[in-house]
Amino acid sequence: MLGVFAAIVWSDPDAYWPLDLDQPPGLFTQWRIRLLADEPLACQRTLARADIAASLAPERPQRNGCGYDDAVVLSGGALAETPAMRCATAAAYALWLRHVVQPAAERRLGARVARVRTFGAFSCRDIAGRPGRRSQHATANAIDVSGFELADGRTVTLSRDWNKGEPGRFLREVRDGACGLFAGVLSPDWNAAHADHFHLDLGRAQICR
């Protein structure tokens, strides 16, 4: 019976287990985000219910393991200038910004985040050091975040502030908070290649470093 119920939920997560992005993340949030990965319409409705502006990105036909057909571009407030990424990844990103990043910025830095600096999302390439194995960036299933611009004009960047007092504690807190939403979370603690950014993805591998 449980298997039948799981199959129904998987076929239409928005009808049977809708994700509310206005609610703080919980134990099953990442699983519920993953349910949206193969249901782009349900994912778009999830964003709309939370008043998150999202427009469809032009498709990039799959070629040599690269491309996407369900990417969106988020906009409004700190989501402005967000690069196109798969809808479920965008939902995780919006949830992270709303419930992890902004509260941590206000608590630790005394100001809200006005803009997130990124190195982009889609990039047709392999995983660094693993030729022939495509990165999650190849399907816009990942985003690289390099820093934050605060509403009072200050900036916090990973390359400069990772080990610097309260800004560094803020960065580590938002890294840790991303781990319950994304599957892959890599930071300067992982290796030198990530010394200047967070890598956030919804791939199969579960890692938080």
KADACOR-V754513 format. One record per backbone hydrogen bond with DSSP energy under -0.5 kcal/mol. NH is the residue of the N-H (numbers start at 1). CO is the residue of the C=O. Records with the same first field share a line. If there is no record, write none. Layout:
NH = CO / CO
This chain:
5 = 1
6 = 2
7 = 3
8 = 4
9 = 5
10 = 6
11 = 7
12 = 8
15 = 12
16 = 12
17 = 13
20 = 18
21 = 19
23 = 20
29 = 26
30 = 180
32 = 28
33 = 29
34 = 30
35 = 31
36 = 32 / 33
37 = 34
38 = 35
39 = 36
43 = 39
44 = 40
45 = 41
46 = 42
47 = 43
48 = 44
49 = 45
50 = 46
51 = 48
52 = 47
53 = 51 / 75
55 = 73
57 = 71
60 = 68
63 = 66
66 = 63
67 = 138
68 = 60
72 = 85
73 = 55
75 = 53
79 = 76
80 = 77
82 = 74 / 79
85 = 72
86 = 140
87 = 70
90 = 86
91 = 87
92 = 88
93 = 89
94 = 90
95 = 91
96 = 92
97 = 93
98 = 94
99 = 95
100 = 96
101 = 96
102 = 97
104 = 100
105 = 101
106 = 102
107 = 103
108 = 104
109 = 105
110 = 105 / 106
111 = 105
114 = 149
115 = 149
116 = 78
117 = 147
119 = 144
120 = 144
123 = 137
125 = 123
127 = 130 / 133
130 = 127
133 = 130
134 = 132
135 = 125
138 = 135
139 = 136
140 = 137
141 = 136
143 = 200
144 = 120
145 = 143 / 198
146 = 117 / 144
147 = 117
148 = 156
149 = 115
150 = 148 / 154
151 = 112
153 = 150
156 = 148
158 = 146
161 = 157
162 = 158
164 = 161
165 = 163
167 = 164
168 = 164
169 = 165
170 = 166
171 = 167
172 = 168
173 = 169
174 = 170
175 = 171
176 = 172
177 = 173
178 = 174
179 = 175 / 176
180 = 177
181 = 178
182 = 178
183 = 201
184 = 201
185 = 183 / 207
186 = 199
190 = 187
191 = 187
194 = 191
195 = 192
197 = 194
198 = 145
199 = 186
200 = 143 / 198
201 = 184
202 = 141
207 = 183 / 205
209 = 185
